[in-house]
Amino acid sequence: MVDFGRLMTAMITPFNEQDEIDWDATARLIDYLIDEQKSESLVVCGTTGESPTLSDEEKLQMFEFAVKHAAGRCKIIAGTGSNETRHSIHLTREASKLGIDGVLIVVPYYNKPNQAGIYTHFKVIAEATDLPVIMYNVPGRTITSMSVATTLKLAEIPNIVGTKECASLEQVTQIVAHAPEGFLVYSGDDSSGLPALAVGAHGIISVASHVVGTEMTDMIEAYLAGRPVEAAKLNQKLFPIFKGLFESPEPLPNPSAVKYELSKRGFGNGNVRLPLLPPTEQEQQFIDQLFV
């Protein structure tokens, strides 16, 4: 079984005033996430890392930098998926040369493939690499959702080791019930993290863990240690942050809110690349109140 831990952070990409990657802030952020927020793995250049606006060159630079700076203190998962299968294979192969520990591959977006197309997409990518592959089903972004049946069929491929599931708790439950031993299911939604654990998920791939990772680790450990009431109380305390980082009070595109909060803690300037925008003054005030 390949185990990337219970809490993985989908890491932001800090930018400087020239809208380029801020390498100093990135280094300090990696240290902070490992040492203070207790992340066991970092997903680099995923959606929270603004992958749609990063060039392949920037992504490969980020992968290499993260591997070298983490220096074995945590696992580095590279976001190499796109809606074009050949491009996903190319980026996965290039990333594999840099010492990464695994790849995160998203369900193809915009194209709207059927289940056979989704299956074939993941199958040929997995066959093109020796790296562990984590699938990412996020129908709110991709429109098309990978079904339970397709997920379970893909779980039989040896190096497809898990899935980041954002469709529903019902889908998490069904996958966990029928997946082969060693196949791990991660919740991709912070607010559903504890309920997902309760129905058998292994862990959480999180945005909020940038800022409340230690508390989330306490919640996970309390649940696993047989203290569900304590875990529920911690979840209730964290829930406003889980929701507020995405709604301020109107829907706010990720990672605008968490980048703003991290900028206050000294990790980058909070800038996001267009077409995303930073929080307005009113939205900033709402985010500020989450951490009072």
Buried (B, 14 or more C-beta within 10 A) or exposed (E): EBBBBBBBBBBBBBBBEEEEBBBEBBBBBBEBBBEEBBBBBBBBBBBBBBBEBBEBEBBBBBBBBBBEBBEEBBBBBBBBBBBBBEEBBBBBBBBBEBBBBBBBBBBBBEBEBEBEBBBEBBBEBBEBBEBBBBBBBBBEBBEBBBBBEBBBBBBEBEBBBBBBBBBEBEBBBBBBEEBEEEBBBBBBBBBBBBBBBBBEBBBBBBBBBBBBBBBBBBBBBBBEEEBBEBBBEBBEEBBEBBBBBBEBEEEBEBBBBBBBBBBEBEBBBBBBEEEBEBBEEEBBEBBEEBEE
